[in-house]
């Protein structure tokens, strides 16, 4: 292979110059700097250490990219801090089935959806609902359907809302988790206190949320 041809391939912006190597990028939230951002809900993270050809990262410039290196991503929208594709249940599931799903995945909330394919949001059920509405009343969890204990409507926000919207909903409603639904009503994520702590990297903000949602609700006293 001629030297000029090798350089052209290395500076093509395609991994391996497109010769015999295919890189598949799935749900990682990492996308080629030289290509347009795909629609979705993952923050874009640049390929910081990639050097294309003898000119290093500058090799991207010929293909619409840049030399910008991104070491961190600053969240702006709810989609940037939410946990995507939450586990769900349907109204006909028993509370035993729902509780087992929570235990298996170490979660305390399940969106209740119309069906597991379209995931149209109908309501929400939490471990607290099971404790207060089933166990404390001496009912048989295997005989009680989720639809009898779920809360409706579910408090939710849009993935395109500013993340502060989710935090405001937590404080206003004294809840630890907010569901995220798109314009069609499909549940696409959930934002919990842990998401705020892990993805905002703001100890003061996290502390404010925890303090606010743990205040007793007068309506429940």
C-alpha positions as CSV (number, residue, x, y, z in Angstrom):
1,X,0.0,0.0,0.0
2,X,1.4,3.4,-1.0
3,X,2.3,5.8,1.9
4,X,-0.2,8.5,0.7
5,X,-3.0,5.9,0.5
6,X,-2.3,4.8,4.1
7,X,-2.4,8.3,5.4
8,X,-5.7,9.0,3.5
9,X,-7.2,5.9,5.2
10,X,-5.9,6.9,8.7
11,X,-7.4,10.4,8.3
12,X,-10.7,9.2,6.8
13,X,-12.4,9.4,10.2
14,X,-13.4,5.8,9.9
15,X,-11.9,3.3,12.4
16,X,-9.1,1.4,10.7
17,X,-9.6,3.5,7.6
18,X,-12.6,1.3,6.8
19,X,-10.4,-1.5,5.8
20,X,-11.4,-4.8,7.4
21,X,-12.6,-3.4,10.8
22,X,-16.1,-2.6,11.8
23,X,-16.8,-0.8,15.1
24,X,-20.4,-1.0,16.3
25,X,-21.5,1.6,18.8
26,X,-24.7,0.5,20.7
27,X,-26.3,2.0,23.8
28,X,-23.1,3.3,25.3
29,X,-23.7,7.0,24.7
30,X,-20.4,7.3,22.8
31,X,-20.6,8.5,19.3
32,X,-18.2,9.5,16.6
33,X,-17.1,13.1,16.9
34,X,-17.0,13.4,13.1
35,X,-20.7,12.4,12.6
36,X,-23.9,14.1,13.5
37,X,-25.3,13.4,17.0
38,X,-28.0,10.6,16.6
39,X,-31.4,11.2,18.1
40,X,-31.6,9.7,21.6
41,X,-31.3,10.3,25.3
42,X,-27.6,9.7,26.0
43,X,-25.1,12.5,26.5
44,X,-22.5,12.7,23.9
45,X,-19.0,11.9,24.9
46,X,-16.0,12.6,22.6
47,X,-13.4,10.0,21.8
48,X,-10.8,11.9,23.6
49,X,-7.7,9.9,22.9
50,X,-8.2,9.1,19.2
51,X,-5.5,10.4,16.9
52,X,-6.3,10.1,13.2
53,X,-3.1,9.8,11.2
54,X,0.1,11.7,11.6
55,X,-1.8,14.9,12.4
56,X,-3.4,13.4,15.4
57,X,-6.9,14.5,16.4
58,X,-6.6,17.3,13.8
59,X,-7.3,14.6,11.3
60,X,-11.0,14.9,12.2
61,X,-11.1,18.5,11.0
62,X,-11.3,17.5,7.3
63,X,-14.5,15.6,8.0
64,X,-16.5,18.0,10.1
65,X,-15.1,17.1,13.5
66,X,-12.8,19.0,15.8
67,X,-9.9,18.6,18.2
68,X,-12.2,19.3,21.2
69,X,-11.7,16.8,24.0
70,X,-14.5,16.3,26.4
71,X,-13.5,15.0,29.8
72,X,-16.9,15.5,31.4
73,X,-20.5,16.0,30.2
74,X,-22.6,18.7,31.9
75,X,-26.2,17.5,32.3
76,X,-28.8,19.9,31.0
77,X,-32.0,17.8,30.4
78,X,-33.8,15.1,32.2
79,X,-32.6,12.7,29.6
80,X,-29.0,13.4,30.8
81,X,-29.5,12.2,34.3
82,X,-32.3,9.6,34.0
83,X,-31.9,5.8,34.2
84,X,-33.1,4.6,30.9
85,X,-35.6,1.8,30.1
86,X,-36.8,1.1,33.6
87,X,-38.3,-2.3,34.4
88,X,-42.1,-2.2,34.3
89,X,-45.2,-4.2,35.3
90,X,-48.7,-4.3,33.9
91,X,-52.0,-3.8,35.8
92,X,-52.8,-7.5,35.8
93,X,-49.6,-8.6,37.5
94,X,-49.9,-9.6,41.1
95,X,-48.2,-7.7,43.8
96,X,-46.1,-10.8,44.4
97,X,-44.8,-10.7,40.9
98,X,-44.1,-7.0,41.1
99,X,-42.3,-7.4,44.4
100,X,-40.2,-10.2,43.1
101,X,-39.2,-8.0,40.1
102,X,-38.2,-5.2,42.5
103,X,-36.2,-7.6,44.6
104,X,-34.4,-9.1,41.6
105,X,-33.3,-5.8,40.3
106,X,-32.9,-4.0,43.7
107,X,-35.4,-1.2,42.9
108,X,-38.2,0.4,44.8
109,X,-40.5,1.6,42.0
110,X,-42.2,0.1,38.9
111,X,-44.0,2.1,36.3
112,X,-47.3,0.4,35.4
113,X,-47.7,0.3,31.7
114,X,-50.5,-0.7,29.3
115,X,-48.3,-3.5,27.8
116,X,-44.6,-4.4,27.9
117,X,-44.1,-3.5,24.2
118,X,-45.5,0.0,23.8
119,X,-45.0,0.9,27.5
120,X,-47.7,3.5,27.6
121,X,-47.6,4.8,31.2
122,X,-50.7,4.2,33.3
123,X,-49.5,4.7,36.8
124,X,-46.8,3.7,39.3
125,X,-46.4,1.3,42.2
126,X,-43.7,1.4,44.9
127,X,-42.5,-0.8,47.7
128,X,-44.3,1.6,50.1
129,X,-47.6,0.8,48.3
130,X,-47.0,-2.9,49.0
131,X,-46.2,-2.3,52.6
132,X,-49.1,0.0,53.4
133,X,-51.9,-1.3,51.0
134,X,-51.2,-5.1,51.1
135,X,-48.9,-6.3,53.9
136,X,-50.3,-4.0,56.7
137,X,-53.8,-5.1,55.8
138,X,-53.0,-8.8,56.0
139,X,-53.9,-9.3,52.3
140,X,-52.6,-12.1,50.2
141,X,-50.0,-10.5,47.8
142,X,-50.5,-13.3,45.3
143,X,-54.2,-12.5,45.1
144,X,-53.9,-8.7,44.7
145,X,-53.4,-7.2,41.3
146,X,-51.1,-4.2,40.8
147,X,-54.0,-2.2,39.4
148,X,-55.6,-2.2,42.9
149,X,-52.7,-0.6,44.6
150,X,-51.0,1.6,42.0
151,X,-51.1,5.3,42.1
152,X,-52.5,7.3,39.2
153,X,-51.7,9.5,37.5
154,X,-47.9,9.0,37.8
155,X,-45.9,12.1,38.5
156,X,-43.6,12.4,35.5
157,X,-41.6,14.8,33.4
158,X,-40.4,14.9,29.8
159,X,-36.9,13.8,28.7
160,X,-36.6,17.2,27.1
161,X,-37.4,19.1,30.4
162,X,-34.6,20.8,32.2
163,X,-33.3,18.5,34.9
164,X,-34.3,21.0,37.5
165,X,-38.0,20.2,36.6
166,X,-37.5,16.7,38.0
167,X,-36.0,17.9,41.2
168,X,-38.8,20.5,41.7
169,X,-41.3,17.6,41.3
170,X,-39.5,15.6,43.9
171,X,-39.6,18.5,46.4
172,X,-43.1,19.5,45.7
173,X,-44.6,16.0,46.0
174,X,-42.1,14.7,48.6
175,X,-41.2,11.8,46.4
176,X,-37.8,10.1,45.8
177,X,-38.3,9.2,42.2
178,X,-39.9,10.8,39.1
179,X,-40.8,8.9,36.0
180,X,-39.9,10.2,32.5
181,X,-42.3,9.8,29.6
182,X,-42.0,11.0,26.0
183,X,-44.7,12.9,24.0
184,X,-46.5,9.7,23.2
185,X,-46.9,8.8,26.8
186,X,-44.3,6.0,26.6
187,X,-42.2,5.6,29.8
188,X,-38.5,6.0,28.8
189,X,-36.8,6.5,32.2
190,X,-36.8,7.2,35.9
191,X,-34.9,9.8,37.9
192,X,-34.2,8.9,41.5
193,X,-32.2,10.5,44.3
194,X,-29.2,8.3,43.3
195,X,-29.3,9.6,39.8
196,X,-29.1,13.1,41.1
197,X,-26.1,12.2,43.3
198,X,-24.2,10.2,40.6
199,X,-24.8,12.4,37.6
200,X,-25.0,16.0,38.8
201,X,-21.9,15.7,41.0
202,X,-23.4,18.4,43.2
203,X,-23.3,17.5,46.9
204,X,-25.3,20.6,47.9
205,X,-28.1,19.9,45.4
206,X,-28.2,16.3,46.5
207,X,-28.4,17.2,50.1
208,X,-31.2,19.7,49.5
209,X,-33.3,17.0,47.7
210,X,-32.8,14.4,50.4
211,X,-33.7,16.9,53.1
212,X,-36.8,18.1,51.2
213,X,-38.3,14.7,50.3
214,X,-37.7,13.2,53.8
215,X,-39.9,15.9,55.4
216,X,-43.2,14.5,56.7
217,X,-46.1,15.0,54.4
218,X,-49.0,16.7,56.4
219,X,-51.5,14.8,54.3
220,X,-50.1,11.5,55.5
221,X,-49.8,12.4,59.2
